[in-house]
């Protein structure tokens, strides 16, 4: 597939220069684009070696510009420089400490610690990928998850986790101690049905991909519902410095940017609607 085209892209991150780093999942590569959507370069190929990928599905960028990529089928996190040079890796397949069953999202704390949403738990690693601790577990009680589908950390170092199967957001401190929760299953304002991605904007506003209701909902930093708009089918979400919302659409192989009213700002990639009829 040619440069700039996608095959089921699952996630996107934006660096300090406004460049888009796209996890081009089924092409087993990361593609990088300018702030206007022009192709710049790519890195990675199919494989199990350093710098190779098997279904890169999660991507985030640290304050130092390093790129963190979670692989769905190599069960590891790889770290790269901003130019795509391999730095290190950590993790393997399994359910023990430091292993991964299904990487769903990655967030970075201010102290450099790495938080990985791994099925029904959150695992915490230091900046070099050494395992520290974990929290969560399958269930519906406070601090338990029915699929931890997304994670974000705000400026006050509060950890927000999308509890997909329980249709709620849970909030923890950086050690994993439960603080509070908000939302519940439903179609009303502030309610969620099987949410996925989450991001916290520069303003402190919380944006949640409410997949079952096909919308993005905006909450204040106090967890109070503020507004909603069409999600365009987003599963994961990030923001740029102007708090425009950016996400991938795996079904049409595109990256889209919308403003906080839901209006389209930018789109790029190869548009081909998938027909699942046999």
N, C-alpha and C positions, 0 to 999 in steps of 0.2 A: 504494500500500500504506500502511496506517495506521501512525501512530507506534507504535514498540515492536515491530512485526513485522519480520522479516528475510527476505531473499531471498539465500540462499547466503552467509552471513557467513563470512569467511575468517580473521579475526584479532581479538584483543581485547587491550587494555592497561588497566592500573589506575593511577590517579593517587594522590598522597599522601593525598587525602581518601577513598580507597576507591571512587571512582566508576569505572564501567566505560565505556570508549570502544570501541565496536564498529565494525569495518570491515564495513558492510552492503554487500557487494561488488556484487551485481547490482542493488541499488537506488541505487548510486552516491552514497552518503552515509555520514556517520559519525553514529551515534546514541550518546547519552550517558545513562547510567542511574545511579541512586543505589546505595549499597552493598547495598541490599536488592532491587535489580532494578527499581525504579520509573523509568519514563521521565522524563527531565529536558528534554533538548533535542536538536536535530540540526543538522548543517550540511553543505553540499555539495549538488550536483545534477549530472546528467549534462552533460558538456561538456568543453571543452579550455581554458577560461579559468582565471584565477586563482581558486582556491577551488572549482572544479568538478572532477569526477572521471570517469574512465573505468576502472571496475573497481578501486576501492581495495582492495588485498588484504593490505597489511602496515601495521601501526600500532605505534608505540612512543612512550613519553613520557619527556622529559628531566627531570633534577633541577630545572630551572627551571619545569617544568609545561608547556612547549611540546609540541605534538603533531606527530609526524612520520608522514606517510602516504606509503606507496609505492604507485604505481598500476601495475597490470599492463598497461594498454593506452595510457596516456599516457607511459609510460616515464620517469617523473620522481618526485622526492620533493618533497612540499609540506610546509611548516611552518606551524603555526597556533598561536595563543594557546590557553589553556585554555578560552576561551569560543568558540573556533571562528573567530576572525578571522585572515584570511590574513596571513602575514608574508613568506615568500619561497618560491622554488622552485629546484630545480636538476636537471639531467639532461635527456636527450633520447634518442630511439631510435638505437641503434647499438652498435658494439663498440669504439669508440675510447675513450681516456681520458675519464672523466666521463660517458660515455653508458651506457645500460642496454639489455641484451637481455631480461632477465627478472628483475625484483626479487623475491627470495625472502624476505628478512628484513632488518631494520635493528637495529643495536645502537649504543649511545652509550658512549664512553669517559669516564673521569673528567675528562680535559682538554677535553672538549667535542667531540672529533673524532667523526665519524659513519662507521660501518662498514656497508657495504651488500653483502649477499650477492647477487651478480649472476651467475646461472647457474653457471659454473665458475670464478669468481674472486671475491675480496673487494676492493672498492674503498674507499679511505679519503678522506674529505673533512674539511675543517676545519669549525668551527662555523657558518660562513656559507655552506657548500656549495661551497667552492672545492676542486677536485681536488688531492690530495696524492700518492697512490701507489696501488699495487695489488699483490696477490699471489695465487698460485694458478695455474690452468691445467688443462686437461683431462688426466686421467691417473690412475694408481693409485699413483704413488710418493709419498714423503713430501712434503707441501706441495702436492700436486695433488688435484684433485677430480673426481668424477663426479656433478656437481650439488651445489653448496653450498646446502643446503636450509634451514639455520638457523644462527643465530649468537648468541652470548652472551658477555659480558665479566664476569669475576669481580672481587672486591675487590682482587686482586693484579695487576689489569690483564692477565690472561691471556685470550686470545681463543679461545673454543671454537667450532669450526665442524662442523656436521653434514655429513658427506660421504656423502650418501644412497646413491648407486650403489655405493660401496665399503663400505657398511654399517659405518661406523666414525666415531669422533669424533677430530678433529685439534685440537691445541692449539698456539697461536702466541703470540709476544710482540706488543706493539702495533705493531711495525714490520713484522710479517708473517713473522718468522723462525720456522721450525718448531722446536717444543720436543719434542713427544711425540705419541703417538696411543694410543687404546685401543678395544677391542671388535673384533669380526669378524663375518662372516656366520654366522648360525646361530640356533637356537631355545633354546639353553641360557641359564642365568642370566648376564647380562652381555654376551650376544651380541645382535646386531641384524639385522633384515631391513628394508632401505629405510626408515631412520629419517627423521623430518622435524623437528619443533620441538624446541627445547631452551631451558631456563631454569635459572638458578642462584639458589637460594633464599637468604634472609638467613643461614641456617646454613652456607652454602657447599656444600650438597648440590646435585648436578647431576641434573636430571630430563630424560629424553629420551623423546619420542614414538616408540615402536618400532612403526611402522605395520604392517609385515609380520607381526608377532607379535601385533598388536592389544592392546598393553599399553604402560604407561608404566614405565620402569625408573629406579630411583634409584641414583645412584652417590655415594660419598663424594668429598670434594675431592681425595683421593689416587687417584681413578679406579676405586676398588674397588666392585664391585657390592654393594648393600645390600638392596634389596627390589624388588618388582614388583607391579603391580595393573592391572586393566582400564583401557584408555585411553578407553573409551566412544567410540572412533572419532576421537580428537583428532588434528589435523594440526599445529597451533601451540599453544603453551602459555605461560602466564605464572603468576606467584604474587602473592598479596596479602601484607600485612605479617605475617600469621600463618602464612605458607607454605602456605596452601590453594592448590590448583592450579586454574587457570581456563582454559577453552578454548571455542572455538566448535564447533558441529556444523552443517556446511553442509547435510547431508542432512535434518535435522529442523528447521533454522532456529532453533537455540537457543544460549544461552550456559549452560554448566554450571560449577559449582564443586564440587570434591571435596576431601576432606582427604587426608593422606598415607597413609591406609590404603585409599583408594579409595572411601570412603563419600560419597554425595551430600550436599552441604551446601545448595546453592542452584541453581535453574535458572529461566530466564525466556526469553521469546520465543515465537513461534508454532510449535507442534509439528504438522508435517505430514509424514508419511513419504512420500518420493518413490518412486513405482513406475515403474521403468524398462522395464517390459514394454510391448511395442507390440501 
